[in-house]
């Protein structure tokens, strides 16, 4: 097979899209001359729309999925047909997406087949939903079944130099004059799910950040979305002194990637921006609780997932939101987190 036009389908959400950049890299490696389009939602497209391995974006809209109703399935199938693609790579485990792809008429239809939900694909990567595997590795099963080389690939979001320059100027204007630690207390919310239990308590995160900043003589930079202002304020109020800078919804995804890439350390929850930090090459700490690091840890070389082993669903977040999670009882402590972070920094030359 030597496709000239490829469409990669994964609309949602930010963390998943970041993890799927390893699959994008496999497709580009395997088909260097192909025109590659990513069908991605409006919520997540800003993460990859300027990716150098990608040629185009097909915006699938504001929702988590563009194929929730029969008319929507037909509409999306028509959009796929109009693109005249000769290979589709679907990373969506949904019989509705399978139907849309089958109706598109694309001759080569590769996708994930979990419990028969990939019936519309004629090149199937069969997966066991009960086997805990990393999401990025599951996505890479599709390039594998296409016979492509996936060795040595990780999530990757290159940082544009213009974004790096913008961030450096912004930090200078905020008085950030030395090494800094990025702290993100937010996460757990996207168009498909609300899972606030994924957030490490702000008071614990503040204690951890303050200890790290003191040990490494670093300043603290707080980030979050526009809707996270209260979380940022709660975290800031538990710091011994105000953060050096605080950004709530004012940075683009490219600027967040640049901020993380140049930071001494990024610390956040199991959320899309933490995956973005790791994919941008930043030293990244993900604090995990009610989700399984075997599935959702950062897929990067300079990243660590902190987790106190707990009973979580073997099928991951597809099983729904875990009830009755208690960070004091079930989660990693500040002391444990600090010790593991210091060991991680020691391994990476700090």
C-alpha positions as CSV (number, residue, x, y, z in Angstrom):
1,X,0.0,0.0,0.0
2,X,1.3,3.5,-0.9
3,X,-1.6,5.9,0.0
4,X,-1.4,9.5,-1.2
5,X,-4.2,10.9,1.0
6,X,-4.6,9.7,4.6
7,X,-7.1,10.8,7.2
8,X,-6.5,10.1,10.9
9,X,-9.6,10.2,13.1
10,X,-9.5,11.0,16.8
11,X,-11.8,14.0,17.7
12,X,-11.5,14.1,21.5
13,X,-9.9,14.9,23.8
14,X,-6.7,16.9,24.4
15,X,-4.8,14.2,26.3
16,X,-5.9,11.5,23.8
17,X,-5.0,13.7,20.8
18,X,-1.5,14.4,22.3
19,X,-1.0,10.7,22.9
20,X,-2.0,10.0,19.3
21,X,0.8,12.1,17.9
22,X,3.0,9.0,18.2
23,X,0.6,7.4,15.6
24,X,0.9,10.5,13.5
25,X,4.7,10.1,13.6
26,X,4.4,6.4,12.5
27,X,2.2,7.4,9.6
28,X,4.6,10.1,8.5
29,X,7.5,7.7,8.8
30,X,5.8,5.0,6.8
31,X,4.3,7.3,4.2
32,X,6.6,10.3,3.9
33,X,5.0,11.7,0.7
34,X,1.4,11.3,1.8
35,X,-1.0,14.2,2.5
36,X,-2.2,13.6,6.1
37,X,-5.3,15.2,7.5
38,X,-6.5,14.8,11.1
39,X,-10.2,14.8,11.9
40,X,-10.2,16.4,15.3
41,X,-12.7,18.4,17.4
42,X,-12.8,22.1,17.8
43,X,-11.9,21.7,21.5
44,X,-8.6,19.8,20.7
45,X,-7.5,20.9,17.3
46,X,-5.3,23.8,18.5
47,X,-2.9,21.2,20.0
48,X,-2.1,19.8,16.5
49,X,-3.2,22.2,13.9
50,X,0.3,23.5,13.4
51,X,2.1,20.2,13.8
52,X,4.9,19.9,11.2
53,X,4.0,16.3,10.5
54,X,0.5,17.2,9.5
55,X,-0.9,18.7,6.3
56,X,-4.5,19.6,7.2
57,X,-7.2,19.6,9.8
58,X,-10.8,18.4,9.4
59,X,-12.7,20.1,12.2
60,X,-15.4,17.7,13.6
61,X,-17.2,20.3,15.7
62,X,-17.6,21.2,19.3
63,X,-18.8,17.8,20.7
64,X,-16.8,14.8,21.7
65,X,-18.0,12.9,18.7
66,X,-19.3,13.9,15.3
67,X,-21.3,10.6,14.8
68,X,-23.8,10.5,17.7
69,X,-27.0,10.3,15.6
70,X,-27.9,8.5,12.2
71,X,-28.0,11.9,10.4
72,X,-24.6,12.8,11.9
73,X,-23.1,9.5,10.8
74,X,-24.2,10.1,7.2
75,X,-23.0,13.7,7.3
76,X,-19.6,12.7,8.6
77,X,-19.4,9.8,6.0
78,X,-20.0,12.4,3.3
79,X,-17.3,14.6,4.6
80,X,-14.9,11.7,4.5
81,X,-16.0,10.8,1.0
82,X,-15.4,14.4,-0.2
83,X,-11.8,14.3,0.9
84,X,-11.0,11.5,-1.6
85,X,-8.8,9.7,0.9
86,X,-7.4,6.3,0.1
87,X,-6.5,5.4,3.7
88,X,-8.4,6.1,6.9
89,X,-6.8,5.5,10.3
90,X,-9.5,5.5,13.0
91,X,-8.5,5.5,16.6
92,X,-12.1,5.7,17.8
93,X,-13.6,2.6,19.5
94,X,-17.2,3.2,18.5
95,X,-19.6,1.3,16.2
96,X,-21.0,4.6,15.1
97,X,-17.6,5.8,13.8
98,X,-17.1,2.3,12.3
99,X,-20.4,2.8,10.4
100,X,-19.4,6.3,9.2
101,X,-16.1,5.0,7.9
102,X,-17.7,2.0,6.2
103,X,-20.2,4.4,4.4
104,X,-17.4,6.7,3.3
105,X,-16.3,4.4,0.5
106,X,-12.6,4.9,1.4
107,X,-10.9,1.8,0.0
108,X,-8.4,1.1,2.9
109,X,-10.1,1.4,6.3
110,X,-7.8,0.7,9.3
111,X,-9.0,1.0,12.8
112,X,-9.3,-0.3,16.3
113,X,-11.6,-3.3,16.8
114,X,-12.6,-3.6,20.4
115,X,-15.2,-6.3,21.0
116,X,-16.4,-6.1,17.4
117,X,-17.0,-2.4,17.4
118,X,-14.6,-2.0,14.4
119,X,-16.8,-4.0,12.1
120,X,-16.6,-1.2,9.4
121,X,-12.9,-1.4,9.0
122,X,-11.3,-3.8,6.5
123,X,-7.9,-3.6,8.2
124,X,-8.5,-4.3,11.9
125,X,-6.3,-3.9,15.0
126,X,-8.0,-6.2,17.4
127,X,-7.7,-5.1,21.1
128,X,-8.8,-6.6,24.4
129,X,-10.7,-3.9,26.4
130,X,-10.0,-5.8,29.6
131,X,-6.3,-5.8,29.2
132,X,-4.8,-2.6,30.7
133,X,-2.4,-1.2,28.1
134,X,-1.2,2.4,27.5
135,X,-3.6,4.3,25.3
136,X,-0.7,5.4,23.0
137,X,0.4,1.8,22.5
138,X,-3.2,0.9,21.7
139,X,-3.3,3.6,19.1
140,X,0.0,2.4,17.7
141,X,-1.6,-1.0,17.0
142,X,-3.2,0.5,13.9
143,X,0.1,1.5,12.3
144,X,1.4,-1.9,13.4
145,X,-1.4,-3.8,11.6
146,X,-0.5,-1.6,8.5
147,X,3.0,-3.0,8.8
148,X,4.6,0.3,9.8
149,X,7.6,0.7,12.1
150,X,6.6,2.2,15.4
151,X,9.9,1.8,17.3
152,X,11.2,4.7,19.3
153,X,8.1,6.8,18.9
154,X,6.6,9.0,21.7
155,X,4.0,11.7,21.9
156,X,5.4,14.7,20.2
157,X,4.3,18.3,20.0
158,X,7.1,20.5,18.7
159,X,7.3,24.0,20.2
160,X,7.1,26.9,17.7
161,X,9.9,29.4,18.2
162,X,7.4,32.3,18.0
163,X,5.5,30.8,21.0
164,X,8.7,30.4,22.9
165,X,9.7,34.0,22.3
166,X,6.2,35.2,23.4
167,X,6.4,33.2,26.6
168,X,9.9,34.4,27.4
169,X,8.8,38.0,27.0
170,X,5.7,37.4,29.1
171,X,7.6,35.8,31.9
172,X,10.1,38.7,31.9
173,X,7.2,41.2,32.2
174,X,5.8,39.2,35.2
175,X,9.1,39.2,37.0
176,X,10.1,35.6,36.4
177,X,13.8,36.0,36.3
178,X,15.2,32.5,37.2
179,X,14.2,28.9,37.0
180,X,10.6,28.2,37.5
181,X,8.2,25.4,38.2
182,X,4.8,25.3,36.4
183,X,2.0,24.1,38.6
184,X,-1.4,23.2,37.1
185,X,-4.1,22.3,39.6
186,X,-6.9,21.9,37.0
187,X,-8.1,19.0,34.8
188,X,-10.7,16.4,34.7
189,X,-13.1,18.3,32.4
190,X,-13.6,18.0,28.6
191,X,-16.6,17.8,26.2
192,X,-17.0,14.1,26.9
193,X,-16.6,13.8,30.7
194,X,-16.4,15.6,34.0
195,X,-14.1,13.8,36.4
196,X,-13.1,16.3,39.1
197,X,-11.7,13.5,41.4
198,X,-8.6,13.5,39.1
199,X,-7.5,16.7,40.7
200,X,-4.9,16.5,43.5
201,X,-6.3,18.7,46.3
202,X,-5.1,22.3,45.8
203,X,-3.8,22.5,49.4
204,X,-1.6,19.4,48.9
205,X,-0.4,20.6,45.6
206,X,0.6,24.0,47.1
207,X,2.6,22.3,49.8
208,X,4.4,20.1,47.3
209,X,5.1,23.0,45.0
210,X,6.4,25.2,47.8
211,X,8.8,22.5,49.0
212,X,10.1,21.9,45.5
213,X,10.5,25.6,44.8
214,X,12.5,26.1,48.1
215,X,14.7,23.1,47.5
216,X,15.6,24.1,43.9
217,X,15.4,27.9,44.4
218,X,12.7,28.2,41.7
219,X,9.8,30.5,41.2
220,X,6.2,29.1,40.9
221,X,4.0,29.8,37.9
222,X,0.4,28.8,38.1
223,X,-1.6,27.9,35.0
224,X,-5.1,26.8,34.2
225,X,-8.1,27.6,31.9
226,X,-10.5,30.5,32.2
227,X,-12.9,28.4,34.2
228,X,-10.1,27.4,36.7
229,X,-9.6,30.8,38.3
230,X,-11.0,29.6,41.6
231,X,-8.7,26.5,41.6
232,X,-5.7,28.7,40.9
233,X,-6.6,31.1,43.7
234,X,-7.1,28.1,46.1
235,X,-3.7,26.9,45.3
236,X,-2.1,30.3,45.6
237,X,-3.7,30.9,49.0
238,X,-2.0,27.8,50.3
239,X,1.5,28.9,49.2
240,X,3.8,30.6,51.7
241,X,4.2,33.6,49.3
242,X,2.3,34.6,46.1
243,X,3.2,32.8,42.8
244,X,5.6,34.6,40.5
245,X,3.0,34.5,37.8
246,X,-0.5,33.2,37.3
247,X,-2.2,32.5,33.9
248,X,-5.8,31.5,33.7
249,X,-6.9,31.0,30.2
250,X,-4.6,33.6,28.7
251,X,-2.1,31.3,27.0
252,X,-2.5,29.4,23.8
253,X,-1.7,25.7,23.6
254,X,1.5,26.6,21.8
255,X,2.5,29.0,24.5
256,X,1.7,26.5,27.3
257,X,3.9,23.9,25.5
258,X,6.7,26.5,25.3
259,X,6.2,27.4,29.0
260,X,6.5,23.8,30.0
261,X,9.4,22.9,27.7
262,X,11.5,25.7,29.2
263,X,10.5,25.1,32.8
264,X,12.6,23.5,35.5
265,X,9.6,21.2,36.1
266,X,5.9,21.0,35.3
267,X,3.6,19.4,37.9
268,X,-0.1,18.7,37.2
269,X,-2.9,16.2,37.3
270,X,-3.9,13.5,34.8
271,X,-5.1,16.0,32.2
272,X,-4.5,17.1,28.7
273,X,-2.1,20.0,29.5
274,X,0.1,17.6,31.5
275,X,0.3,15.3,28.5
276,X,1.1,18.4,26.3
277,X,3.9,19.4,28.7
278,X,5.5,15.9,28.4
279,X,5.0,15.8,24.6
280,X,6.7,19.2,24.3
281,X,9.8,17.8,26.0
282,X,9.3,19.4,29.4
283,X,10.3,17.6,32.6
284,X,6.9,16.5,33.6
285,X,5.3,15.1,36.8
286,X,1.7,13.8,36.5
287,X,-0.1,13.1,39.8
288,X,-2.6,10.3,39.3
289,X,-5.3,9.0,41.5
290,X,-8.5,7.3,40.3
291,X,-7.0,6.6,36.9
292,X,-4.5,3.9,35.9
293,X,-1.0,4.9,34.9
294,X,-0.7,1.7,32.9
295,X,-3.2,3.4,30.5
296,X,-2.8,7.1,31.0
297,X,0.7,8.0,32.1
298,X,2.6,10.5,29.9
299,X,4.0,8.8,26.8
300,X,7.3,10.6,26.9
301,X,10.9,10.0,28.1
302,X,11.3,12.9,30.5
303,X,8.1,12.3,32.5
304,X,6.9,10.5,35.5
305,X,3.5,9.4,36.8
306,X,3.0,9.4,40.6
307,X,0.5,7.0,41.9
308,X,-0.3,5.1,45.0
309,X,-1.6,1.7,43.8
310,X,-5.4,1.6,44.2
311,X,-8.4,-0.3,42.9
312,X,-9.4,1.3,39.6
313,X,-11.3,0.1,36.6
314,X,-9.4,-2.3,34.3
315,X,-11.2,-0.7,31.4
316,X,-10.1,2.8,32.2
317,X,-12.3,5.9,32.0
318,X,-14.6,4.2,29.4
319,X,-16.2,2.5,32.5
320,X,-17.3,5.9,33.8
321,X,-16.3,8.1,36.7
322,X,-14.9,6.3,39.7
323,X,-17.1,7.0,42.8
324,X,-16.0,7.6,46.4
325,X,-12.4,8.4,45.6
326,X,-10.7,10.0,48.6
327,X,-7.2,11.6,48.2
328,X,-6.4,11.4,51.9
329,X,-7.2,7.7,52.0
330,X,-6.4,6.5,48.5
331,X,-4.0,8.9,47.0
332,X,-0.3,9.6,47.1
333,X,0.9,11.8,50.0
334,X,2.9,15.0,49.7
335,X,5.9,13.3,51.3
336,X,5.8,10.3,48.9
337,X,5.3,12.6,45.9
338,X,8.2,14.8,46.9
339,X,10.6,11.8,47.3
340,X,9.7,10.4,43.9
341,X,10.1,13.7,42.2
342,X,13.5,14.3,43.7
343,X,14.5,10.8,42.5
344,X,13.2,11.6,39.1
345,X,15.1,14.9,38.9
346,X,18.2,13.2,40.0
347,X,17.9,10.7,37.2
348,X,17.6,13.6,34.7
349,X,20.6,15.6,35.9
350,X,19.0,18.0,38.4
